[in-house]
């Protein structure tokens, strides 16, 4: 049986696009299908835009390994393709002596993944960021920021330069094994379509589980938990030159309401953690005071009236509220039972940082299947 494409990637977020260009440049005929009007409308463009160093994740996990590898690949890519980015560095701070053990655990965890963090006493923290209140800190020189929109556009350009294609406004409704490949069926605008490929990758992000359930003969679809994270912008100039992170929140999925800068120098704070049953990108003004209280722990000078609702994102988590954080899940036929299908679940943070390493990992799975 002859198929229309070697590979169809479903989902034009940062990971789907990274994979698509990777495989197209390896000589495959590749099509990306995206249900929205343009690329990266959900998690890929509604995040902190941080290039993570690899500090928080269990050593040896996919998140830890692919974050460290992806970080280096991403910096190299941004330099080669003129994607706006800055290796700005990050301060992790203990506000009280009681938080120092947590800071020590983070340093040890990072070291186990090969990530060096420099210990700072209170005076050294003040020297780096005079307005930050802390009794101790860690400095991550490998943390940075990136323009996620330009990054995704660079992946799309690389895909097209290698002969690959992207079609938006095309929702996949069914995936059916057929002959030596898979048939992908759905609606493109008001027109039905049916395309075949030797292999398919489910990189649908928030909708990956929904898509997986449409696959004929599939088994073991993991649950999904949508988690909203809201952000507030800070009016006026930023007092910070680095990113500033408090200690991760206890018994939640969050890293704490942290201070980030975008490529234009705009200061913003977030995200918080709120599990939701439906997509919700609203940021309520009533969140201002809780945000201000969280920020004032490490920045007493924060003026609540200068906090302005900015945007929200929703992350596709594999763990619910109060449950242990789960690793990325990359499923092939040995797990779900469908030949030629690779499915990606729980690709939350550090998915953007890990995108090129994920592309390499999934590419090797495709080559082996």
C-alpha positions as CSV (number, residue, x, y, z in Angstrom):
1,X,0.0,0.0,0.0
2,X,1.3,3.5,-0.9
3,X,0.6,6.2,1.7
4,X,0.1,9.9,1.1
5,X,2.9,10.7,3.6
6,X,5.6,9.0,5.5
7,X,4.6,10.8,8.7
8,X,1.6,12.9,9.9
9,X,2.1,14.9,13.0
10,X,-1.1,16.0,14.8
11,X,-0.6,19.2,16.7
12,X,1.4,22.3,15.7
13,X,2.6,23.3,19.2
14,X,6.3,23.7,19.9
15,X,6.9,19.9,20.3
16,X,4.9,18.9,17.2
17,X,6.7,21.5,15.1
18,X,10.1,20.6,16.4
19,X,9.5,16.9,15.6
20,X,8.0,17.6,12.2
21,X,11.0,19.7,11.0
22,X,13.4,17.1,12.5
23,X,11.9,14.3,10.5
24,X,11.5,16.3,7.3
25,X,15.1,17.2,7.4
26,X,15.9,13.5,7.9
27,X,14.2,12.9,4.5
28,X,10.7,11.9,5.5
29,X,7.6,13.3,3.7
30,X,5.8,15.1,6.6
31,X,2.4,16.8,7.1
32,X,1.4,18.6,10.3
33,X,-2.3,19.0,11.0
34,X,-3.5,21.7,13.4
35,X,-7.1,22.2,14.5
36,X,-6.7,25.9,15.4
37,X,-6.3,28.9,13.1
38,X,-2.6,29.1,13.6
39,X,0.3,27.4,15.3
40,X,0.9,27.2,19.1
41,X,-2.3,28.7,20.3
42,X,-2.5,26.8,23.6
43,X,0.2,25.7,26.0
44,X,3.1,26.5,23.7
45,X,2.4,30.3,23.7
46,X,0.8,30.6,27.1
47,X,3.8,30.0,29.5
48,X,6.7,31.7,31.1
49,X,8.9,31.4,28.0
50,X,11.7,30.2,30.2
51,X,14.6,28.0,29.0
52,X,14.9,25.8,32.0
53,X,18.3,24.5,33.2
54,X,17.0,21.2,34.6
55,X,16.8,21.8,38.3
56,X,13.5,20.4,39.5
57,X,13.0,17.0,37.9
58,X,13.8,13.6,39.3
59,X,17.3,12.6,38.1
60,X,17.1,10.0,35.3
61,X,13.5,10.9,34.4
62,X,12.6,11.9,30.9
63,X,11.9,15.4,32.1
64,X,15.4,15.7,33.6
65,X,17.3,14.1,30.7
66,X,15.4,15.8,27.9
67,X,15.4,19.2,29.7
68,X,19.2,19.2,30.0
69,X,19.8,18.0,26.5
70,X,17.0,20.2,25.0
71,X,18.4,23.3,26.8
72,X,21.7,23.0,25.0
73,X,20.1,22.2,21.7
74,X,17.7,25.1,22.1
75,X,20.4,27.7,22.8
76,X,22.3,26.4,19.7
77,X,19.2,26.6,17.6
78,X,18.3,30.1,18.7
79,X,21.8,31.3,17.9
80,X,21.9,29.6,14.5
81,X,18.4,30.8,13.4
82,X,18.4,34.3,15.1
83,X,15.5,33.4,17.5
84,X,15.4,36.2,20.2
85,X,16.7,34.7,23.5
86,X,18.8,35.7,26.5
87,X,20.8,33.5,28.9
88,X,19.6,35.8,31.7
89,X,20.1,33.5,34.7
90,X,17.8,32.7,37.6
91,X,17.9,33.3,41.3
92,X,16.2,30.7,43.5
93,X,15.6,32.2,47.0
94,X,14.9,31.0,50.5
95,X,13.0,33.8,52.2
96,X,13.2,32.3,55.7
97,X,15.7,30.0,57.5
98,X,13.1,27.3,57.4
99,X,13.3,27.2,53.6
100,X,17.1,26.6,53.5
101,X,16.7,22.8,53.6
102,X,14.5,23.0,50.5
103,X,17.1,25.1,48.8
104,X,19.8,22.5,49.7
105,X,17.6,19.7,48.3
106,X,17.2,21.6,45.0
107,X,20.9,22.1,44.7
108,X,21.5,18.3,45.3
109,X,18.7,17.3,42.9
110,X,20.1,19.6,40.2
111,X,23.7,18.3,40.7
112,X,22.4,14.7,40.2
113,X,21.3,15.7,36.8
114,X,24.6,17.5,36.0
115,X,23.3,21.0,36.6
116,X,25.6,23.2,38.6
117,X,24.0,25.9,40.9
118,X,26.0,28.5,42.8
119,X,25.2,28.9,46.5
120,X,24.6,32.5,47.6
121,X,24.4,34.0,51.1
122,X,22.0,36.9,51.9
123,X,24.6,39.5,51.0
124,X,25.4,37.9,47.7
125,X,21.7,37.7,46.9
126,X,21.3,41.4,47.7
127,X,24.3,42.2,45.5
128,X,22.7,40.5,42.5
129,X,19.2,41.7,43.2
130,X,19.0,44.5,45.8
131,X,15.2,44.5,46.2
132,X,14.9,40.7,46.8
133,X,14.5,39.6,50.4
134,X,16.2,36.3,51.1
135,X,18.4,34.6,53.7
136,X,20.1,32.5,51.0
137,X,19.8,31.6,47.3
138,X,21.0,29.6,44.4
139,X,22.1,31.1,41.0
140,X,21.4,29.2,37.8
141,X,23.6,30.6,35.0
142,X,22.1,28.3,32.4
143,X,18.5,29.5,32.7
144,X,17.3,31.8,30.0
145,X,14.3,33.3,28.2
146,X,13.1,32.9,24.6
147,X,10.5,34.3,22.3
148,X,8.3,31.2,22.0
149,X,6.4,32.6,19.0
150,X,9.5,33.3,16.9
151,X,10.8,29.9,18.0
152,X,7.8,28.1,16.6
153,X,7.9,30.1,13.4
154,X,11.5,29.0,13.0
155,X,10.5,25.4,13.4
156,X,7.7,25.9,10.8
157,X,10.2,27.6,8.4
158,X,12.6,24.7,8.8
159,X,9.8,22.2,8.1
160,X,8.8,24.0,4.9
161,X,12.3,24.4,3.8
162,X,12.7,20.6,4.0
163,X,9.6,20.0,1.9
164,X,7.2,19.4,4.8
165,X,3.7,20.9,5.0
166,X,1.4,22.4,7.6
167,X,-2.4,22.7,7.4
168,X,-4.3,24.6,10.1
169,X,-8.1,24.6,10.8
170,X,-8.0,20.8,10.3
171,X,-9.4,18.7,13.1
172,X,-8.6,15.0,13.2
173,X,-11.7,13.0,14.3
174,X,-10.5,9.4,13.8
175,X,-7.4,7.4,13.2
176,X,-7.9,4.0,11.7
177,X,-5.2,1.3,10.9
178,X,-5.3,0.5,7.2
179,X,-2.9,-1.8,5.3
180,X,0.7,-0.9,6.1
181,X,-0.2,2.5,7.7
182,X,-2.8,4.6,9.3
183,X,-5.7,6.6,7.9
184,X,-6.3,10.0,9.5
185,X,-9.9,11.3,9.0
186,X,-11.5,14.6,10.0
187,X,-12.7,18.0,8.9
188,X,-10.7,20.8,7.3
189,X,-12.9,23.8,7.5
190,X,-16.2,22.5,6.2
191,X,-14.6,19.8,4.1
192,X,-14.0,16.2,5.2
193,X,-10.6,14.7,4.5
194,X,-9.0,11.3,4.7
195,X,-5.2,11.0,4.5
196,X,-2.9,8.1,5.0
197,X,0.6,7.8,6.5
198,X,3.0,5.1,7.3
199,X,3.4,6.6,10.8
200,X,1.4,9.1,12.9
201,X,2.5,11.1,16.0
202,X,-0.2,12.3,18.4
203,X,1.3,15.6,19.6
204,X,-2.0,17.2,20.4
205,X,-1.1,18.5,23.8
206,X,-4.2,19.4,25.8
207,X,-6.2,17.2,23.4
208,X,-3.9,14.2,23.2
209,X,-6.1,11.9,25.3
210,X,-9.2,12.9,23.4
211,X,-7.5,12.2,20.1
212,X,-6.1,8.9,21.4
213,X,-9.6,7.7,22.2
214,X,-10.5,8.1,18.6
215,X,-7.9,5.6,17.4
216,X,-9.4,2.2,16.4
217,X,-8.0,-0.6,18.6
218,X,-6.1,1.6,21.0
219,X,-5.7,0.6,24.7
220,X,-4.4,2.3,27.8
221,X,-5.3,6.0,27.4
222,X,-3.9,7.8,30.5
223,X,-6.1,10.3,32.3
224,X,-5.5,14.1,31.8
225,X,-5.9,16.8,34.3
226,X,-6.1,20.4,33.0
227,X,-4.2,22.9,35.2
228,X,-4.6,26.6,34.7
229,X,-1.8,29.0,35.4
230,X,-2.4,32.8,35.5
231,X,0.0,35.6,35.0
232,X,0.1,39.3,36.0
233,X,2.2,41.9,34.3
234,X,3.8,44.6,36.4
235,X,3.4,48.2,35.1
236,X,6.6,50.3,34.9
237,X,10.2,49.3,34.8
238,X,11.5,46.1,36.4
239,X,13.8,46.2,39.4
240,X,15.2,42.8,38.4
241,X,17.9,41.8,36.0
242,X,17.4,38.0,36.5
243,X,14.5,35.7,36.9
244,X,13.5,35.2,40.6
245,X,11.9,32.0,41.9
246,X,10.7,31.3,45.4
247,X,10.8,27.7,46.8
248,X,8.4,25.4,45.0
249,X,5.0,25.2,46.6
250,X,4.4,22.3,49.0
251,X,1.9,19.6,47.9
252,X,1.0,21.4,44.6
253,X,2.2,21.2,41.0
254,X,3.6,24.7,41.1
255,X,7.1,26.2,41.3
256,X,5.7,29.2,43.1
257,X,4.6,32.6,41.7
258,X,7.9,33.7,40.2
259,X,9.2,36.8,38.5
260,X,10.1,36.5,34.8
261,X,11.1,39.0,32.1
262,X,10.1,38.8,28.4
263,X,12.4,39.8,25.6
264,X,11.2,43.4,25.8
265,X,12.1,43.6,29.5
266,X,8.5,43.5,30.7
267,X,8.2,42.1,34.2
268,X,5.5,39.5,34.9
269,X,4.6,37.2,37.7
270,X,3.1,33.7,37.6
271,X,1.9,31.1,37.2
272,X,-0.4,30.1,40.0
273,X,-2.0,26.6,40.1
274,X,-5.7,26.0,39.6
275,X,-7.1,22.7,38.3
276,X,-10.0,23.3,35.9
277,X,-12.6,21.1,34.1
278,X,-12.7,23.2,30.9
279,X,-10.3,25.5,29.0
280,X,-10.3,28.9,30.8
281,X,-7.9,31.6,29.8
282,X,-9.4,34.4,31.9
283,X,-7.4,36.2,34.6
284,X,-9.7,37.6,37.2
285,X,-8.8,41.0,38.8
286,X,-9.6,39.4,42.2
287,X,-6.4,37.4,41.9
288,X,-4.4,40.5,42.3
289,X,-4.1,40.4,46.1
290,X,-3.1,36.8,46.4
291,X,-0.5,37.4,43.7
292,X,0.8,40.4,45.5
293,X,1.0,38.6,48.8
294,X,3.0,35.7,47.1
295,X,5.4,38.2,45.5
296,X,5.8,40.4,48.5
297,X,7.3,37.5,50.4
298,X,10.5,37.9,48.3
299,X,10.0,41.4,47.0
300,X,8.5,43.6,49.7
301,X,8.5,46.6,47.4
302,X,5.8,45.1,45.1
303,X,3.0,47.5,44.6
304,X,-0.3,45.6,44.2
305,X,-1.9,48.4,42.1
306,X,0.8,47.9,39.5
307,X,-0.1,44.3,38.9
308,X,-2.3,44.0,35.8
309,X,-4.0,40.8,34.5
310,X,-1.9,39.5,31.6
311,X,-2.8,36.0,30.3
312,X,-3.4,32.5,31.4
313,X,-2.3,29.1,30.2
314,X,-3.6,25.6,30.7
315,X,-1.2,22.6,31.1
316,X,-2.0,19.0,30.4
317,X,-0.9,17.1,33.5
318,X,-1.0,13.4,34.1
319,X,-1.4,13.9,37.9
320,X,-4.3,15.5,39.7
321,X,-4.3,17.9,42.6
322,X,-2.2,16.6,45.5
323,X,-0.8,13.7,43.5
324,X,2.9,13.2,42.8
325,X,4.1,14.9,39.7
326,X,4.4,12.5,36.8
327,X,7.0,12.2,34.0
328,X,6.5,12.7,30.3
329,X,4.9,9.7,28.7
330,X,5.8,8.6,25.2
331,X,3.8,5.6,24.0
332,X,4.4,3.3,21.1
333,X,2.7,0.1,19.9
334,X,4.1,-1.9,22.9
335,X,1.9,0.1,25.2
336,X,-1.2,1.2,23.2
337,X,-1.3,-1.7,20.6
338,X,-1.5,0.3,17.4
339,X,1.4,-0.1,14.9
340,X,2.9,3.1,13.5
341,X,1.4,5.4,16.2
342,X,3.5,7.3,18.7
343,X,1.6,9.3,21.3
344,X,2.9,12.0,23.6
345,X,1.1,12.7,27.0
346,X,1.7,15.1,29.8
347,X,4.1,17.3,27.8
348,X,3.9,20.2,30.2
349,X,6.9,22.1,31.6
350,X,9.8,21.7,30.6
351,X,8.3,20.8,27.2
352,X,9.3,24.0,25.5
353,X,12.9,23.7,26.7
354,X,13.0,20.0,25.9
355,X,11.3,20.3,22.4
356,X,14.3,19.6,20.3
357,X,15.4,16.7,22.5
358,X,11.9,15.3,22.5
359,X,12.1,15.5,18.7
360,X,15.2,13.5,18.7
361,X,13.8,10.9,21.2
362,X,10.6,10.5,19.3
363,X,12.5,10.4,16.0
364,X,14.4,7.4,17.2
365,X,11.2,5.7,18.3
366,X,9.8,6.3,14.8
367,X,13.0,4.8,13.2
368,X,12.7,1.8,15.4
369,X,9.0,1.1,14.8
